[in-house]
Amino acid sequence: MTDHVSNRGVPGTDPLPPPPLYTGPPPSADAVRDDPGFRHFLRFIGIWLLMGLLTYVLVGVIWHMFALSSTGRRKRDILMYCVPVWGAIVGWQTLWRYTSRNVYWSVRSDRPSKTLF
């Protein structure tokens, strides 16, 4: 530590002044890009719609899992939707049963069934 003289003339009694604040490098001309308002608005709307659709897709997948569970299947049967023809059959059958007003199909003893309405 170097000795410094305070305003009163007594060396080493006052603390050292703080170092200057770092302000970063000076901004370059390329740092600020032109962002027209209309294109920014379109990007904003596009991202907003994409986030909204993805939210509903996730909610829809979870809802299908609950529908599978309430119509006598297991929630993991959602993976059968990936099989081209069988997935469509399972999906339509589950949705048909889920939207009915009464349980008319044979119920498994280990998987109780109920309808949405």
N, C-alpha and C positions, 0 to 999 in steps of 0.2 A: 504494500500500500504506500502510495506516495504521500508525502506531507503536503498539505495545502494550507493556505492562510485564509482564515475566516475574515469576515467583514470587520471584526473587532481587532484583528491583528494577532490573535492567539492561534498558533499553528495547531492543526489537528483536532479542534474542538467541535466543529460543525461537520455533519455527514457530507459525503460527496454528493454532488447533484446527480439526479437520475440521468441515465443515458437518453439520448434523443429517441423518440418513437420511430419505429420502422414504418415507412409509408409504402414500401413496395417499389417495384420498378415503375418507371413512368409508363403510362398507357401508350400502346402503339396504335397506329392508324388502323390496323387490321382487327383490333380487339372489339371495336364497336361495329356490328354488322347491321345493315339496313333491314328492318323488320316492318314492312308495311302493315298497317292496321288490319286490312281485310284478310290477308294471308294468315296473320296471327289469329284472327278470329276463327278462320276455317280450321286451323290446327287445334285451337281450343275446343271447338265443337266436335271435331273428329275424335280427339282423345277422350272427351267427356262421354260421347256415345259408346266408344269402345270399352271404357271402364264400366259403364252402366250395363252393357250387354254381357260382359264377362261376369259381372256380379249376378245377373239373372241366370246365366248359364250355370254357375256354381250352385245357386239356390235351386235351379231346376233339377240338377243332378241329385242333390240331397233329397228333394221332394220325390223324385222317382225311386230313390232307395226306400223312403218311407212307404210309398205306394206298394213296392214289391213286398215289403215286410208285412203290410196289412192285408195283402191278398194271398198269403200262404207261402210266399217265397222268402228267401233270405236276402238281406241287403246286399250281400256280395254278388248276388245274381245280376247286378248292374253290369258286371263284366261280360255277361252274355250279349249285351247290346253291341259289342264289338264284332260278334260273329254275324256275317252279312244277313243271311235269311233267318236264322234262328233268333237273332237279336230283335228283328222286326216283329216276329211272331210273339216273342215274350213281351215286348213293349206294348203291342196292341192288346194282347190278352190281359196284361196287368191294368192298362188304362181302362179297358172295357169293364173289368171286374171292379176296379176302384170307383168308377163313376156310377155303378148300379145302385139301386136303392135297397137291395137285399142280397144276402149271400145265397146263391143258388148252386154254386159249385161244391164239389166234395171237399170237405175241410180236413186237413191233416191234423192228427191229434197233437203233434208237437209244435205246430205253427197255427195259432188261432187267426182267423180271418175276420175282417170287418170292412165296411165300405166307407166312402167319404161322406155320403149323405145319410 
